[in-house]
Amino acid sequence: MKIQILGTGCPKCKQLAVVAELAAEDLKLEYELEKITDINEIVTFGVMITPALAVDGVVKLAGKVPSVDEVKAMLV
């Protein structure tokens, strides 16, 4: 599973990365975490507001930092 954090590196983007990792580890998933910071690449996902979370290339959330439990629901 590839978990992608889309954002420019702002504090919320960093917080989303931490939350996503905690969720994946709690679920004992095999995953790769990729941080995409290039604005042109972020736009190719159709994301206009960051931070955003994509799983295997599919955007699951944009514009907020969810709870660990919310991310867990997106990963299963």
Secondary structure as UniProt FT lines:
FT   STRAND          2..6
FT   HELIX           11..26
FT   TURN            27..28
FT   STRAND          32..36
FT   HELIX           39..44
FT   TURN            45..46
FT   STRAND          52..55
FT   TURN            56..57
FT   STRAND          58..62
FT   HELIX           68..75
//
